Amino acid sequence: MSEQQNRDLANGGASDEETPVAEMGFEAARDELIQVVRMLESGGQDLDTSLTMWERGEELAARCEEHLDGARKRIDKVLAQRDGGEDSE
């Protein structure tokens, strides 16, 4: 299987170019991560394909964490301002 086919498989079978993880919003990264996990759990892929999918899944999970961390910081900032706490950064 070619690298493009591996990427397409990890991208839910889409034939379009793979979106760089760093450019993905939370929902897109989460949805693709769900697809990757489902495909890995279902099995049937060769080792190289599984490893490629796992690596993509790790990148997607890290991107989701970045978005969640950013949201957490925004919430903390608003709560601190509302409560008369810390100044904004």
C-alpha positions, 0 to 999 in steps of 0.5 A, spaced: 500 500 500 502 506 498 503 512 503 497 516 499 493 510 500 495 509 507 493 517 508 487 516 505 485 510 509 487 514 515 483 520 513 476 515 512 478 513 505 477 520 502 481 521 496 483 529 497 489 531 500 490 530 507 489 536 512 495 538 516 493 536 523 496 543 525 491 546 521 485 542 524 480 545 528 477 541 534 471 538 531 475 536 525 481 533 529 476 529 534 472 526 528 478 524 524 481 521 531 474 517 532 475 514 525 482 512 526 480 509 532 474 505 529 479 502 524 484 500 528 479 497 533 476 493 527 483 490 525 484 487 518 490 492 516 497 490 515 502 492 520 505 498 516 498 501 515 496 500 522 502 504 525 501 510 520 494 510 522 496 510 530 501 515 528 496 520 525 491 518 531 497 520 536 498 527 532 490 528 532 489 527 540 495 532 541 491 537 537 485 536 540 489 537 547 491 543 544 484 546 543 482 544 550 488 547 553 486 553 549 479 553 551 481 552 559 485 558 559 480 562 556 475 560 561 480 561 567 481 568 564 474 570 564 472 567 570 478 571 573 476 577 570 469 576 573 471 575 580 476 581 580 482 576 580 488 576 576 489 581 570 489 578 563 495 576 560 
